[in-house]
Amino acid sequence: MINILIDTNALIYFFDKKTDVKRMLDRGLNQPHSLFYPDVAVDELKRLKRNDVIRWAESTGLQLVNTGGLEGLNDDKILGLSKRHDFSLMTQDRVLRKRALQNGIEIIRLTGQSARVEKAPK
């Protein structure tokens, strides 16, 4: 089972492109998975006035996870949450992707209508 944390920009991407994220992951990963999104994404979506994305995330069965106790900026909290719960991270943010890999966090990369796992170099 692979647990995937989806950050704000990936949530917006899936909603705006009307992408079936579960089907995309089924096609690309070939293993069971669970999908999560962080509370800091909800805060950011509210600031961006994207309540439509929040409703979509709730209606598709993504699980909300709390960053309680983690310090720093949103990206720092997302990285901390990924480490704490052994999440793979799905993001479109290049800087966050690079930081995640440097911290040993697996990345789920979108490739067309599929997805693949990118592991940190050893």
Secondary structure, 3 states (H helix, E strand, C coil): CEEEEECHHHHHHHHHCCCCHHHHHHHHHCCCEEEEEEHHHHHHHHHCCCHHHHHHHHHCCCEEECCCCCCCCHHHHHHHHHHHHCCEEECCCHHHHHHHHHCCCCEEEEECCEEEEECCCC
